[in-house]
Amino acid sequence: MALLILAPFVGFLINGVRYKKHSANVAGVIATSAIAISFISAILLVLDVVAMPAESRKIAVSFFEWMAVDKFKVNAGFVVDQISSIMILVITGVGTLIHLFSIGYMHHDKGAAKYFAYLNLFIFNMLLLVLGDSLLVMFVGWEGVGLCSYLLIGFWFTDKEKAAAGMKAFITNRVGDAAFLLGMFILFITFGTLNFSELNALAPTTAEASWLGAVTLGTLFLFIGATGKSAQIPLYVWLPDAMAGPTPVSALIHAATMVTAGVYMIVRLNPLFIMAPNTMMVIAIIGAATAVLAATIGMTQWDIKKVLAYSTVSQLGYMFLACGVGAFGAAMFHLMTHAFFKALMFLGSGSVIHAMHEEQDIRKMGGLKKYMPITHVTFFLGWLAIIGMPPFAGFFSKDEILAYTFNSPLGSPILWAMGALGATLTAFYMTRLMALTFWGKSRVPSDVHPHESPALMTIPLIVLGILSVIGGWIGIPHVIGEHLGHLPNVWEHWLHPMISPIPGWTAIDHTTEWTLMGVSVGLALISAIVAYQFYVKSPETPKKIADSIKPVYNLVYNKYFVDEAYFGFIINPLVSISKNTWYYIDVNFIDKATYLAGDLARGMGSFVRSIQTGNMQQYAMYIGIGVVVALSFVIMR
């Protein structure tokens, strides 16, 4: 386990200390090798866990006692079990491919060694986050990935816009992190521990329906922390701007790993969250609303990375919807499949941007499939996965979430309808992206000569493309598996000991399940066909429709003016209060009081200096006056 965690940190140290001396290729090889070593270590650890009995699959290591204050004791401990094993494979596996892609993508950048150092540091902190055996150890990794995200989003910090995007991400996440800390405090006061195993063991004794109960408040604050890290309403605004960083960063941090940390935290504490039904309801509503809101914005964006960013926010909404209805296994399943196809699509967009000489506007693309066949085919596989076409990975995970939402006692037809609407919109805007980028007539400027990316960049695309095709089959639903030689649902069996049952749950009947799958696939197909017709066969139609509903289109295109509202009602007033506080209290009160004390001391010094004339007769007079005053005082008493 030490090798798994420390290999990325060693890579960070090597590139970090010698970043001025290492070339881009050397730094890339060092960083990629470090993550590959971690990936191999992760595989070996998971194989050890698989070999254990199902009811006791856990490798726990406690390195040392970190803190001990009265009853508050925290060990620097790590655990590999069914849940964390999934995460370490995704983080190191997808991370290795993204590092490999980065060697080709960043080879001309003068700061490549520093970039790879930051990337390794991120992986190290992400592993701390998912392997920690307590909320406090997790929080160290949680803060670490936030710092690395800031460093990588603002990597090209000489560009003020990119530097501002990094700062926006950092500050927005601090809001969520403050709530995370409050949640930890409440849970420790209530249970006397922050250890995951102990919290989950104590959870069944604390079911509550009150909004003001300790478990409800604690889990609500933890969820607010998750909305920051995982870009949910109301703290989602940082993630689209985070596309200012290098594209591989978007693939690793803002698609496959860091943004799923909030989902992982809730799944890790699922026995505790299931005891707080009010919190579960809030999570489901926020998740469903985010899925739909982000999907509508994605329909109007022209920047290839911004479309994928809003798609990520929307897909994260599905994961939280799953958590909110008690489908924790489905949430983890979608987390994994999403890592495959979204990392693929982000890297594919990086390949396109590389070929288009840094152009990101899809209105200036089109017809790229003939210039970039490998990028096109792999992006096509990712597109089929994200819109939920069988038998691609996204179909199995997305439909499992929708089935649970429809059937769970914690779900509802309204939540299912919101999920289905989000899936329908996803099929539309992802087909729009596919069509405007790769299909139809070329709109590429004459001075740009697109070309396929080198093998270092296409090999990761091919591997992720394969995973986007087959990655969902380990979670094949029973209703399909029984028609294919009784294929088992490996995913369900693997996570079963770690997932709390949903109160009042009854299995969904096969007819309903087939119907829900049919409706979901049918809506996605219709939506994709409409988008293809609009943007390939009749490209003037979307503009006519947008012009006919101009106010609505402008509202969505401008992201519902949420950023402007935050600036107008929160940020600007706070800045104004800060400036006034500084001017009236700091400058006019504290500073002037300090200056007054100085002026008094200076005045007294001047007075004393004025009587120090060096004249002995004058000194004798002062002494005489002093003696007379002293004697008068004694006589009068």
Secondary structure, 3 states (H helix, E strand, C coil): CHHHHHHHHHHHHHHHHCCCCCCHHHHHHHHHHHHHHHHHHHHHHHHHHHCCCHHHCEEEEEEEEEEEECCEEEEEEEEEEHHHHHHHHHHHHHHHHHHHHHHHHCCCCCCHHHHHHHHHHHHHHHHHHHHECEHHHHHHHHHHHHHHHHHHHCCCCCCHHHHHHHHHHHHHHHHHHHHHHHHHHHHHHHHCCCEHHHHHHHHHHCCCCCCCCHHHHHHHHHHHHHHHHCCCCCCCCHHHHHHHCCHHHHHHHHHHCHHHHHHHHHHHCHHHHCCCHHHHHHHHHHHHHHHHHHHHHHCCCCEHHHHHHHHHHHHHHHHHHHHHCCCHHHHHHHHHHHHHHHHHHHHHHHHHHHHCCCCCEHHHCCCHHHCCHHHHHHHHHHHHHHCCCCCCHHHHHHHHHHHHHHHCCCCCHHHHHHHHHHHHHHHHHHHHHHHHHHCCCCCCCCCCCCCCCCHHHHHHHHHHHHHHHHCCHHHCCHHHHCCCCCCCCHHHHHHHHHCCCCCCCCCCCHHHHHHHHHHHHHHHHHHHHHHHHHHHHCCCHHHHHHHHCHHHHHHHHCHHHHHHHHHHHHHHHHHHHHHHHHHHHHHHHHHHHHHHHHHHHHHHHHHHHHHCCCCHHHHHHHHHHHHHHHHHHHHHC
